[in-house]
Amino acid sequence: MIFLKEVLNEICLLLETYKGRDKEPDRYLAQLGVLTNVIDQIYYPIEKMAWLAEHKLVSGINNSRWDTASSICWVLSIYLTLVK
């Protein structure tokens, strides 16, 4: 039940990223902003799983894959922010 609540909260936060995008001076900038927010929303749970696996709080998970995925999301987010 708590997991479902967290997922619904993340969806609501993701939908909030679309609000105010019509005020951007360019459609391209608005799309970059939304894409950056989507990547940020994906990054947080991946980073949490990588941290849990690194500290051996979860068993049977390959830490290197989660760590690589979180690093890719982090770099993409920074890159898109700089492009914007």
Steps between C-alpha positions, in 0.01 A plus 500: 500500500782740586674413172184581303472832681860585410444405135189715479686787664778471241243503219342814644840667522572400142172648381584822683797542267261569214340794678650831405681366196282712273675804649837391358613724215564202273335161459845340481591639843171377644564148369855505638365601840245220504758244386740614771227463764411151376864393520525648849193304611652180362836574662384511861365143534798363307740683729317366806530142370872552430553630852306212655698246299831668580433481873372142464155582633347316204627164386519358150545835326799585285622835632711584195200505264296726729801724556562529125133575431491770769818657362354506149182669624703751698722590204200529265322729743801729534560501124139589419501772764814652346352475149186676617 
